[in-house]
Amino acid sequence: MAPQKKNASQPVRLYVKGTVLGYKRGFTNTYHHTALLSMENVNDKAGSEFYMGKRVAYIYKAQKAVSGSKFRVIWGKVMRAHGSNGVVRAKFSTNLPSTAIGSSVRVMLYPSNV
């Protein structure tokens, strides 16, 4: 009897790629506690409604290894829409550094409210 091949499938990605656009702001004031995020294939306010309450991970690389890894994470949550073009507001456990602007984040597909 020949050995059976295992079904080699691609791993499932449980997040959507997003980009940090900057901080919530007015003309004079900047609010660092709220970040603005745009996500792939989300182009309107109705499309962003699905992501309300989802967890967001900003992953960055540090100089010193902690617990055997140089990668660190700042976790956040999608709070609400920002305008009508699919941009959302997110709050993080600690405010994002200014070097995060323009970098990528992972918008996790959990917790699910489906």
N, CA, C and O atoms as CSV, one atom per row, in Angstrom:
chain,resi,resn,atom,element,x,y,z
A,1,MET,N,N,0.850,-1.176,0.000
A,1,MET,CA,C,0.000,0.000,0.000
A,1,MET,C,C,0.894,1.237,0.000
A,1,MET,O,O,1.796,1.362,0.829
A,2,ALA,N,N,0.637,2.145,-0.932
A,2,ALA,CA,C,1.460,3.339,-1.070
A,2,ALA,C,C,1.098,4.346,0.026
A,2,ALA,O,O,-0.060,4.438,0.435
A,3,PRO,N,N,2.101,5.101,0.499
A,3,PRO,CA,C,1.785,6.112,1.524
A,3,PRO,C,C,0.901,7.210,0.932
A,3,PRO,O,O,1.093,7.644,-0.204
A,4,GLN,N,N,-0.064,7.641,1.727
A,4,GLN,CA,C,-0.993,8.665,1.256
A,4,GLN,C,C,-0.349,10.040,1.374
A,4,GLN,O,O,0.363,10.329,2.336
A,5,LYS,N,N,-0.615,10.886,0.371
A,5,LYS,CA,C,-0.118,12.252,0.414
A,5,LYS,C,C,-1.026,13.086,1.313
A,5,LYS,O,O,-2.250,12.959,1.290
A,6,LYS,N,N,-0.386,13.940,2.100
A,6,LYS,CA,C,-1.169,14.865,2.893
A,6,LYS,C,C,-1.623,15.996,1.984
A,6,LYS,O,O,-0.903,16.405,1.074
A,7,ASN,N,N,-2.806,16.486,2.237
A,7,ASN,CA,C,-3.345,17.576,1.444
A,7,ASN,C,C,-2.603,18.859,1.814
A,7,ASN,O,O,-2.852,19.445,2.867
A,8,ALA,N,N,-1.697,19.287,0.947
A,8,ALA,CA,C,-0.887,20.475,1.223
A,8,ALA,C,C,-1.674,21.721,0.844
A,8,ALA,O,O,-1.711,22.112,-0.322
A,9,SER,N,N,-2.304,22.343,1.840
A,9,SER,CA,C,-3.081,23.544,1.578
A,9,SER,C,C,-2.356,24.753,2.150
A,9,SER,O,O,-1.521,24.630,3.046
A,10,GLN,N,N,-2.686,25.903,1.624
A,10,GLN,CA,C,-2.087,27.134,2.104
A,10,GLN,C,C,-2.647,27.471,3.488
A,10,GLN,O,O,-3.811,27.184,3.769
A,11,PRO,N,N,-1.830,28.075,4.351
A,11,PRO,CA,C,-2.357,28.483,5.648
A,11,PRO,C,C,-3.394,29.593,5.489
A,11,PRO,O,O,-3.321,30.395,4.558
A,12,VAL,N,N,-4.338,29.629,6.386
A,12,VAL,CA,C,-5.418,30.605,6.323
A,12,VAL,C,C,-4.962,31.884,7.023
A,12,VAL,O,O,-4.476,31.836,8.153
A,13,ARG,N,N,-5.115,33.014,6.359
A,13,ARG,CA,C,-4.727,34.295,6.940
A,13,ARG,C,C,-5.921,34.876,7.686
A,13,ARG,O,O,-6.966,35.142,7.092
A,14,LEU,N,N,-5.758,35.071,8.991
A,14,LEU,CA,C,-6.869,35.537,9.815
A,14,LEU,C,C,-6.813,37.043,10.059
A,14,LEU,O,O,-7.269,37.530,11.094
A,15,TYR,N,N,-6.253,37.768,9.107
A,15,TYR,CA,C,-6.216,39.217,9.254
A,15,TYR,C,C,-6.302,39.879,7.891
A,15,TYR,O,O,-6.085,39.247,6.857
A,16,VAL,N,N,-6.623,41.164,7.914
A,16,VAL,CA,C,-6.676,41.993,6.721
A,16,VAL,C,C,-5.563,43.018,6.856
A,16,VAL,O,O,-5.352,43.572,7.935
A,17,LYS,N,N,-4.855,43.272,5.769
A,17,LYS,CA,C,-3.758,44.241,5.815
A,17,LYS,C,C,-4.316,45.653,5.848
A,17,LYS,O,O,-5.260,45.992,5.135
A,18,GLY,N,N,-3.703,46.464,6.696
A,18,GLY,CA,C,-4.107,47.859,6.806
A,18,GLY,C,C,-2.890,48.760,6.865
A,18,GLY,O,O,-1.759,48.286,6.976
A,19,THR,N,N,-3.125,50.054,6.792
A,19,THR,CA,C,-2.059,51.051,6.824
A,19,THR,C,C,-2.419,52.139,7.815
A,19,THR,O,O,-3.569,52.573,7.884
A,20,VAL,N,N,-1.423,52.584,8.588
A,20,VAL,CA,C,-1.625,53.697,9.516
A,20,VAL,C,C,-1.507,54.993,8.716
A,20,VAL,O,O,-0.458,55.276,8.137
A,21,LEU,N,N,-2.578,55.774,8.684
A,21,LEU,CA,C,-2.575,57.034,7.943
A,21,LEU,C,C,-2.063,58.197,8.780
A,21,LEU,O,O,-1.499,59.149,8.241
A,22,GLY,N,N,-2.253,58.127,10.076
A,22,GLY,CA,C,-1.842,59.208,10.961
A,22,GLY,C,C,-2.720,59.201,12.189
A,22,GLY,O,O,-3.341,58.192,12.524
A,23,TYR,N,N,-2.764,60.347,12.860
A,23,TYR,CA,C,-3.578,60.493,14.051
A,23,TYR,C,C,-4.845,61.288,13.724
A,23,TYR,O,O,-4.893,62.032,12.744
A,24,LYS,N,N,-5.868,61.114,14.565
A,24,LYS,CA,C,-7.054,61.942,14.447
A,24,LYS,C,C,-6.640,63.375,14.765
A,24,LYS,O,O,-5.922,63.617,15.735
A,25,ARG,N,N,-7.093,64.318,13.952
A,25,ARG,CA,C,-6.660,65.692,14.183
A,25,ARG,C,C,-7.634,66.680,13.577
A,25,ARG,O,O,-8.436,66.349,12.704
A,26,GLY,N,N,-7.537,67.899,14.068
A,26,GLY,CA,C,-8.213,69.034,13.480
A,26,GLY,C,C,-7.141,69.914,12.849
A,26,GLY,O,O,-6.028,69.461,12.580
A,27,PHE,N,N,-7.483,71.146,12.623
A,27,PHE,CA,C,-6.506,72.047,12.006
A,27,PHE,C,C,-5.328,72.319,12.948
A,27,PHE,O,O,-4.172,72.333,12.525
A,28,THR,N,N,-5.643,72.534,14.236
A,28,THR,CA,C,-4.569,72.851,15.188
A,28,THR,C,C,-4.207,71.682,16.080
A,28,THR,O,O,-3.026,71.442,16.332
A,29,ASN,N,N,-5.194,70.953,16.560
A,29,ASN,CA,C,-4.946,69.925,17.560
A,29,ASN,C,C,-4.762,68.549,16.935
A,29,ASN,O,O,-5.414,68.206,15.948
A,30,THR,N,N,-3.857,67.764,17.529
A,30,THR,CA,C,-3.650,66.373,17.136
A,30,THR,C,C,-3.979,65.488,18.330
A,30,THR,O,O,-3.550,65.763,19.451
A,31,TYR,N,N,-4.740,64.424,18.090
A,31,TYR,CA,C,-5.157,63.520,19.155
A,31,TYR,C,C,-4.420,62.193,18.963
A,31,TYR,O,O,-4.833,61.344,18.173
A,32,HIS,N,N,-3.324,62.036,19.701
A,32,HIS,CA,C,-2.457,60.874,19.531
A,32,HIS,C,C,-3.085,59.573,20.021
A,32,HIS,O,O,-2.630,58.488,19.659
A,33,HIS,N,N,-4.124,59.676,20.838
A,33,HIS,CA,C,-4.722,58.455,21.373
A,33,HIS,C,C,-5.611,57.743,20.368
A,33,HIS,O,O,-6.074,56.635,20.637
A,34,THR,N,N,-5.862,58.356,19.213
A,34,THR,CA,C,-6.695,57.732,18.185
A,34,THR,C,C,-5.952,57.746,16.857
A,34,THR,O,O,-5.567,58.807,16.365
A,35,ALA,N,N,-5.752,56.567,16.278
A,35,ALA,CA,C,-5.058,56.449,14.996
A,35,ALA,C,C,-6.071,56.235,13.878
A,35,ALA,O,O,-7.132,55.649,14.095
A,36,LEU,N,N,-5.738,56.712,12.686
A,36,LEU,CA,C,-6.581,56.504,11.513
A,36,LEU,C,C,-5.973,55.389,10.672
A,36,LEU,O,O,-4.780,55.413,10.367
A,37,LEU,N,N,-6.791,54.421,10.301
A,37,LEU,CA,C,-6.328,53.253,9.541
A,37,LEU,C,C,-7.138,53.116,8.265
A,37,LEU,O,O,-8.346,53.354,8.255
A,38,SER,N,N,-6.460,52.728,7.182
A,38,SER,CA,C,-7.174,52.317,5.974
A,38,SER,C,C,-6.880,50.846,5.756
A,38,SER,O,O,-5.774,50.379,6.027
A,39,MET,N,N,-7.879,50.111,5.264
A,39,MET,CA,C,-7.744,48.675,5.077
A,39,MET,C,C,-7.925,48.317,3.613
A,39,MET,O,O,-8.572,49.041,2.857
A,40,GLU,N,N,-7.340,47.183,3.224
A,40,GLU,CA,C,-7.441,46.710,1.841
A,40,GLU,C,C,-8.897,46.444,1.480
A,40,GLU,O,O,-9.638,45.854,2.266
A,41,ASN,N,N,-9.299,46.872,0.310
A,41,ASN,CA,C,-10.612,46.586,-0.273
A,41,ASN,C,C,-11.774,47.115,0.560
A,41,ASN,O,O,-12.891,46.612,0.440
A,42,VAL,N,N,-11.533,48.119,1.403
A,42,VAL,CA,C,-12.612,48.776,2.140
A,42,VAL,C,C,-12.655,50.211,1.637
A,42,VAL,O,O,-11.757,51.003,1.920
A,43,ASN,N,N,-13.704,50.541,0.890
A,43,ASN,CA,C,-13.757,51.831,0.205
A,43,ASN,C,C,-14.927,52.711,0.600
A,43,ASN,O,O,-15.061,53.824,0.091
A,44,ASP,N,N,-15.782,52.231,1.504
A,44,ASP,CA,C,-16.902,53.049,1.915
A,44,ASP,C,C,-17.263,52.759,3.364
A,44,ASP,O,O,-16.757,51.816,3.972
A,45,LYS,N,N,-18.135,53.575,3.893
A,45,LYS,CA,C,-18.506,53.461,5.305
A,45,LYS,C,C,-19.217,52.141,5.591
A,45,LYS,O,O,-19.023,51.548,6.652
A,46,ALA,N,N,-20.032,51.685,4.657
A,46,ALA,CA,C,-20.745,50.421,4.859
A,46,ALA,C,C,-19.766,49.251,4.922
A,46,ALA,O,O,-19.982,48.303,5.678
A,47,GLY,N,N,-18.705,49.311,4.143
A,47,GLY,CA,C,-17.709,48.249,4.182
A,47,GLY,C,C,-16.912,48.231,5.469
A,47,GLY,O,O,-16.428,47.178,5.884
A,48,SER,N,N,-16.768,49.382,6.106
A,48,SER,CA,C,-16.000,49.444,7.354
A,48,SER,C,C,-16.806,48.985,8.564
A,48,SER,O,O,-16.231,48.711,9.618
A,49,GLU,N,N,-18.133,48.897,8.428
A,49,GLU,CA,C,-18.970,48.497,9.564
A,49,GLU,C,C,-18.624,47.096,10.056
A,49,GLU,O,O,-18.741,46.820,11.250
A,50,PHE,N,N,-18.199,46.205,9.155
A,50,PHE,CA,C,-17.856,44.833,9.545
A,50,PHE,C,C,-16.698,44.805,10.531
A,50,PHE,O,O,-16.629,43.912,11.375
A,51,TYR,N,N,-15.789,45.766,10.439
A,51,TYR,CA,C,-14.556,45.744,11.222
A,51,TYR,C,C,-14.681,46.431,12.580
A,51,TYR,O,O,-13.702,46.483,13.323
A,52,MET,N,N,-15.849,46.956,12.924
A,52,MET,CA,C,-16.012,47.607,14.212
A,52,MET,C,C,-15.820,46.607,15.347
A,52,MET,O,O,-16.460,45.555,15.367
A,53,GLY,N,N,-14.943,46.933,16.289
A,53,GLY,CA,C,-14.665,46.050,17.422
A,53,GLY,C,C,-13.575,45.033,17.173
A,53,GLY,O,O,-13.192,44.310,18.093
A,54,LYS,N,N,-13.060,44.955,15.946
A,54,LYS,CA,C,-12.010,43.976,15.640
A,54,LYS,C,C,-10.679,44.432,16.238
A,54,LYS,O,O,-10.443,45.626,16.424
A,55,ARG,N,N,-9.815,43.461,16.535
A,55,ARG,CA,C,-8.516,43.745,17.131
A,55,ARG,C,C,-7.523,44.130,16.043
A,55,ARG,O,O,-7.579,43.622,14.923
A,56,VAL,N,N,-6.616,45.033,16.390
A,56,VAL,CA,C,-5.598,45.517,15.461
A,56,VAL,C,C,-4.232,45.278,16.099
A,56,VAL,O,O,-4.047,45.535,17.289
A,57,ALA,N,N,-3.274,44.786,15.306
A,57,ALA,CA,C,-1.920,44.546,15.800
A,57,ALA,C,C,-0.933,45.365,14.984
A,57,ALA,O,O,-0.846,45.224,13.765
A,58,TYR,N,N,-0.183,46.230,15.683
A,58,TYR,CA,C,0.933,46.942,15.052
A,58,TYR,C,C,2.192,46.199,15.474
A,58,TYR,O,O,2.564,46.217,16.647
A,59,ILE,N,N,2.848,45.544,14.519
A,59,ILE,CA,C,4.019,44.717,14.791
A,59,ILE,C,C,5.259,45.463,14.331
A,59,ILE,O,O,5.323,45.943,13.199
A,60,TYR,N,N,6.244,45.559,15.218
A,60,TYR,CA,C,7.483,46.246,14.884
A,60,TYR,C,C,8.663,45.458,15.425
A,60,TYR,O,O,8.504,44.583,16.276
A,61,LYS,N,N,9.834,45.773,14.928
A,61,LYS,CA,C,11.045,45.059,15.308
A,61,LYS,C,C,11.883,45.964,16.196
A,61,LYS,O,O,12.104,47.131,15.870
A,62,ALA,N,N,12.349,45.429,17.316
A,62,ALA,CA,C,13.162,46.187,18.261
A,62,ALA,C,C,14.605,45.679,18.230
A,62,ALA,O,O,14.895,44.643,17.632
A,63,GLN,N,N,15.479,46.401,18.864
A,63,GLN,CA,C,16.896,46.039,18.864
A,63,GLN,C,C,17.175,44.835,19.760
A,63,GLN,O,O,17.924,43.934,19.383
A,64,LYS,N,N,16.568,44.826,20.952
A,64,LYS,CA,C,16.861,43.801,21.953
A,64,LYS,C,C,15.816,42.695,21.904
A,64,LYS,O,O,14.617,42.960,21.812
A,65,ALA,N,N,16.281,41.464,21.966
A,65,ALA,CA,C,15.365,40.324,21.966
A,65,ALA,C,C,14.782,40.135,23.362
A,65,ALA,O,O,15.516,40.132,24.351
A,66,VAL,N,N,13.466,39.978,23.442
A,66,VAL,CA,C,12.773,39.682,24.685
A,66,VAL,C,C,12.017,38.376,24.469
A,66,VAL,O,O,11.243,38.250,23.520
A,67,SER,N,N,12.239,37.420,25.338
A,67,SER,CA,C,11.645,36.078,25.223
A,67,SER,C,C,12.009,35.436,23.895
A,67,SER,O,O,11.198,34.716,23.312
A,68,GLY,N,N,13.221,35.687,23.410
A,68,GLY,CA,C,13.709,35.044,22.199
A,68,GLY,C,C,13.221,35.654,20.902
A,68,GLY,O,O,13.448,35.079,19.837
A,69,SER,N,N,12.549,36.817,20.955
A,69,SER,CA,C,12.042,37.427,19.733
A,69,SER,C,C,12.320,38.923,19.752
A,69,SER,O,O,12.201,39.579,20.787
A,70,LYS,N,N,12.691,39.451,18.593
A,70,LYS,CA,C,12.900,40.890,18.472
A,70,LYS,C,C,11.636,41.619,18.036
A,70,LYS,O,O,11.635,42.845,17.917
A,71,PHE,N,N,10.568,40.877,17.799
A,71,PHE,CA,C,9.314,41.483,17.366
A,71,PHE,C,C,8.463,41.837,18.575
A,71,PHE,O,O,8.369,41.068,19.531
A,72,ARG,N,N,7.849,43.003,18.520
A,72,ARG,CA,C,6.951,43.460,19.574
A,72,ARG,C,C,5.613,43.830,18.937
A,72,ARG,O,O,5.526,44.069,17.733
A,73,VAL,N,N,4.578,43.871,19.769
A,73,VAL,CA,C,3.228,44.149,19.266
A,73,VAL,C,C,2.558,45.187,20.156
A,73,VAL,O,O,2.654,45.131,21.382
A,74,ILE,N,N,1.887,46.122,19.527
A,74,ILE,CA,C,0.977,47.027,20.243
A,74,ILE,C,C,-0.428,46.684,19.749
A,74,ILE,O,O,-0.724,46.786,18.559
A,75,TRP,N,N,-1.289,46.273,20.690
A,75,TRP,CA,C,-2.642,45.863,20.338
A,75,TRP,C,C,-3.607,47.029,20.437
A,75,TRP,O,O,-3.454,47.911,21.282
A,76,GLY,N,N,-4.590,47.022,19.574
A,76,GLY,CA,C,-5.619,48.056,19.588
A,76,GLY,C,C,-6.952,47.492,19.152
A,76,GLY,O,O,-7.106,46.286,18.960
A,77,LYS,N,N,-7.920,48.393,18.999
A,77,LYS,CA,C,-9.270,47.991,18.622
A,77,LYS,C,C,-9.857,49.040,17.687
A,77,LYS,O,O,-9.670,50.239,17.892
A,78,VAL,N,N,-10.568,48.584,16.660
A,78,VAL,CA,C,-11.272,49.494,15.753
A,78,VAL,C,C,-12.483,50.034,16.489
A,78,VAL,O,O,-13.306,49.276,17.002
A,79,MET,N,N,-12.582,51.373,16.533
A,79,MET,CA,C,-13.630,51.996,17.322
A,79,MET,C,C,-14.831,52.450,16.482
A,79,MET,O,O,-15.978,52.171,16.830
A,80,ARG,N,N,-14.558,53.152,15.373
A,80,ARG,CA,C,-15.659,53.700,14.575
A,80,ARG,C,C,-15.123,54.118,13.221
A,80,ARG,O,O,-13.915,54.103,12.985
A,81,ALA,N,N,-16.041,54.493,12.328
A,81,ALA,CA,C,-15.648,54.965,11.003
A,81,ALA,C,C,-15.137,56.395,11.103
A,81,ALA,O,O,-15.428,57.112,12.060
A,82,HIS,N,N,-14.373,56.793,10.100
A,82,HIS,CA,C,-13.867,58.163,10.025
A,82,HIS,C,C,-14.153,58.658,8.610
A,82,HIS,O,O,-13.396,58.382,7.679
A,83,GLY,N,N,-15.243,59.383,8.461
A,83,GLY,CA,C,-15.636,59.833,7.139
A,83,GLY,C,C,-16.392,58.752,6.391
A,83,GLY,O,O,-16.870,57.786,6.986
A,84,SER,N,N,-16.496,58.922,5.077
A,84,SER,CA,C,-17.316,58.011,4.276
A,84,SER,C,C,-16.494,57.211,3.274
A,84,SER,O,O,-17.062,56.606,2.365
A,85,ASN,N,N,-15.161,57.192,3.419
A,85,ASN,CA,C,-14.321,56.522,2.419
A,85,ASN,C,C,-13.672,55.241,2.932
A,85,ASN,O,O,-12.708,54.770,2.328
A,86,GLY,N,N,-14.166,54.662,4.025
A,86,GLY,CA,C,-13.657,53.397,4.508
A,86,GLY,C,C,-12.552,53.494,5.536
A,86,GLY,O,O,-12.091,52.466,6.031
A,87,VAL,N,N,-12.107,54.702,5.876
A,87,VAL,CA,C,-11.087,54.877,6.913
A,87,VAL,C,C,-11.753,54.687,8.275
A,87,VAL,O,O,-12.896,55.096,8.476
A,88,VAL,N,N,-11.028,54.063,9.210
A,88,VAL,CA,C,-11.569,53.824,10.550
A,88,VAL,C,C,-10.654,54.448,11.595
A,88,VAL,O,O,-9.483,54.721,11.334
A,89,ARG,N,N,-11.209,54.668,12.781
A,89,ARG,CA,C,-10.449,55.136,13.927
A,89,ARG,C,C,-10.171,53.935,14.833
A,89,ARG,O,O,-11.038,53.087,15.044
A,90,ALA,N,N,-8.954,53.878,15.361
A,90,ALA,CA,C,-8.586,52.781,16.255
A,90,ALA,C,C,-7.859,53.345,17.459
A,90,ALA,O,O,-7.106,54.313,17.350
A,91,LYS,N,N,-8.091,52.729,18.608
A,91,LYS,CA,C,-7.376,53.100,19.830
A,91,LYS,C,C,-6.487,51.934,20.221
A,91,LYS,O,O,-6.902,50.776,20.171
A,92,PHE,N,N,-5.261,52.251,20.610
A,92,PHE,CA,C,-4.276,51.235,20.964
A,92,PHE,C,C,-3.994,51.272,22.457
A,92,PHE,O,O,-4.282,52.261,23.131
A,93,SER,N,N,-3.422,50.171,22.971
A,93,SER,CA,C,-3.148,50.070,24.403
A,93,SER,C,C,-2.175,51.142,24.853
A,93,SER,O,O,-2.343,51.717,25.928
A,94,THR,N,N,-1.166,51.417,24.054
A,94,THR,CA,C,-0.340,52.602,24.233
A,94,THR,C,C,-0.365,53.334,22.894
A,94,THR,O,O,-0.514,52.708,21.845
A,95,ASN,N,N,-0.223,54.634,22.929
A,95,ASN,CA,C,-0.310,55.409,21.692
A,95,ASN,C,C,0.744,54.947,20.701
A,95,ASN,O,O,1.866,54.617,21.086
A,96,LEU,N,N,0.383,54.925,19.423
A,96,LEU,CA,C,1.341,54.519,18.399
A,96,LEU,C,C,2.438,55.576,18.271
A,96,LEU,O,O,2.159,56.771,18.372
A,97,PRO,N,N,3.679,55.149,18.050
A,97,PRO,CA,C,4.747,56.123,17.819
A,97,PRO,C,C,4.576,56.775,16.450
A,97,PRO,O,O,3.894,56.237,15.578
A,98,SER,N,N,5.192,57.921,16.273
A,98,SER,CA,C,5.053,58.623,15.001
A,98,SER,C,C,5.728,57.868,13.861
A,98,SER,O,O,5.399,58.083,12.695
A,99,THR,N,N,6.675,56.979,14.192
A,99,THR,CA,C,7.311,56.165,13.152
A,99,THR,C,C,6.349,55.143,12.567
A,99,THR,O,O,6.652,54.541,11.536
A,100,ALA,N,N,5.199,54.931,13.197
A,100,ALA,CA,C,4.216,53.971,12.706
A,100,ALA,C,C,3.418,54.514,11.527
A,100,ALA,O,O,2.787,53.749,10.798
A,101,ILE,N,N,3.443,55.833,11.336
A,101,ILE,CA,C,2.655,56.429,10.256
A,101,ILE,C,C,3.182,55.933,8.913
A,101,ILE,O,O,4.372,56.053,8.622
A,102,GLY,N,N,2.299,55.381,8.109
A,102,GLY,CA,C,2.674,54.832,6.818
A,102,GLY,C,C,3.017,53.359,6.848
A,102,GLY,O,O,3.154,52.738,5.795
A,103,SER,N,N,3.160,52.781,8.041
A,103,SER,CA,C,3.516,51.368,8.129
A,103,SER,C,C,2.258,50.510,8.167
A,103,SER,O,O,1.144,51.026,8.260
A,104,SER,N,N,2.448,49.202,8.095
A,104,SER,CA,C,1.313,48.293,7.986
A,104,SER,C,C,0.882,47.781,9.350
A,104,SER,O,O,1.685,47.678,10.277
A,105,VAL,N,N,-0.387,47.467,9.450
A,105,VAL,CA,C,-0.969,46.848,10.640
A,105,VAL,C,C,-1.779,45.637,10.192
A,105,VAL,O,O,-2.118,45.495,9.017
A,106,ARG,N,N,-2.077,44.782,11.138
A,106,ARG,CA,C,-2.940,43.634,10.877
A,106,ARG,C,C,-4.270,43.855,11.581
A,106,ARG,O,O,-4.311,44.009,12.801
A,107,VAL,N,N,-5.346,43.871,10.824
A,107,VAL,CA,C,-6.687,43.967,11.394
A,107,VAL,C,C,-7.224,42.541,11.460
A,107,VAL,O,O,-7.587,41.951,10.443
A,108,MET,N,N,-7.266,42.004,12.670
A,108,MET,CA,C,-7.660,40.614,12.870
A,108,MET,C,C,-9.158,40.436,12.615
A,108,MET,O,O,-9.944,41.367,12.793
A,109,LEU,N,N,-9.531,39.256,12.205
A,109,LEU,CA,C,-10.943,38.971,11.921
A,109,LEU,C,C,-11.668,38.425,13.146
A,109,LEU,O,O,-12.644,37.686,13.016
A,110,TYR,N,N,-11.196,38.786,14.324
A,110,TYR,CA,C,-11.841,38.416,15.569
A,110,TYR,C,C,-11.788,39.616,16.499
A,110,TYR,O,O,-10.909,40.457,16.312
A,111,PRO,N,N,-12.645,39.754,17.466
A,111,PRO,CA,C,-13.769,38.887,17.790
A,111,PRO,C,C,-14.877,38.987,16.735
A,111,PRO,O,O,-15.144,40.061,16.196
A,112,SER,N,N,-15.501,37.870,16.460
A,112,SER,CA,C,-16.517,37.831,15.424
A,112,SER,C,C,-17.874,38.179,16.019
A,112,SER,O,O,-18.215,37.721,17.110
A,113,ASN,N,N,-18.639,38.979,15.311
A,113,ASN,CA,C,-20.006,39.281,15.742
A,113,ASN,C,C,-21.002,38.815,14.691
A,113,ASN,O,O,-22.081,39.389,14.544
A,114,VAL,N,N,-20.625,37.759,13.955
A,114,VAL,CA,C,-21.498,37.196,12.926
A,114,VAL,C,C,-22.347,36.114,13.552
A,114,VAL,O,O,-23.163,35.497,12.867
